[in-house]
Amino acid sequence: MTKSGNGNPKENAGYKAAEYVRDGMIVGLGTGSTVAFTMDRLAERIKGGLRITGVPTSIQTAMKARERGIPLASLDDVSQIDLTIDGADQIDPSLMLIKGRGAAQVRERCVADASKRLIIVADSSKLCDQLSGPVPVEVIPFALGHVTRKLEQMGGVVVVRDGVKKDGPVLSDNGNIILDYHSGPIKDPQALESEINNIPGVVGCGIMAEFSDIMTVIVGENDDCRILGIKEE
Ligand SMILES: O=C[C@H](O)[C@H](O)[C@H](O)COP(=O)(O)O
């Protein structure tokens, strides 16, 4: 356990992750409310002289980074990312994840895949014994009906995600539709990830089962953080 103690689990996790960032690093910037705290801390460190380049995983994150004065590059501009810090919606004991409540899972997977190391920041409500979904699935609009039928044939319930602040479906930053696939408890996350991602028309789902070998999870509690996975800084 590491003491920080401000009573906000997401803030504790987000701030702790910023300690892993070293001068000169290219840093993947994930999406969500927990990573926003990491960016707050990075912005403070940049004012103190830290030099980094951030690679954002969403338009929202790019906007937040610019507001905070974090220099940015696109994924096209970098050959490798030193460290990516991102959030998650569910984390199982093997460090398999479900991501994508913010509809950013496709870009998040690209950035994670280009990274030497991945730090996931979350509060303890995200820890679970078994992933259970819903699994966000990004689908090209042309294939909406086809993918929906395929997913239903797999036995789950498909819901087109509605916008909270707009009428109609949520569109991802890539202009695609987001489905939430309610599968129930997921016995084999890797198998389900492959099965969903192999449906023609699917751009990417939110199960991320293949990153545990480069991953550290920082779990924020009220007054401290727990570190799971790779420990060295
Ligand atoms: O698409 C969104 C991302 O996968 C987020 O990292 C994830 O939903 C966690 O977000 P938050 O930190 O706000 O709980």
The ligand as an ORCA input file, in Angstrom:
! r2SCAN-3c Opt
* xyz 0 1
  O     -13.825      4.355    -23.170
  C     -13.468      4.647    -22.033
  C     -12.359      4.041    -21.331
  O     -12.159      2.677    -21.574
  C     -12.228      4.404    -19.849
  O     -10.868      4.277    -19.563
  C     -13.037      3.555    -18.885
  O     -14.395      3.599    -19.242
  C     -12.848      3.983    -17.413
  O     -13.300      5.284    -17.229
  P     -13.338      5.966    -15.797
  O     -11.944      6.171    -15.362
  O     -14.080      7.266    -16.029
  O     -14.116      5.070    -14.873
*
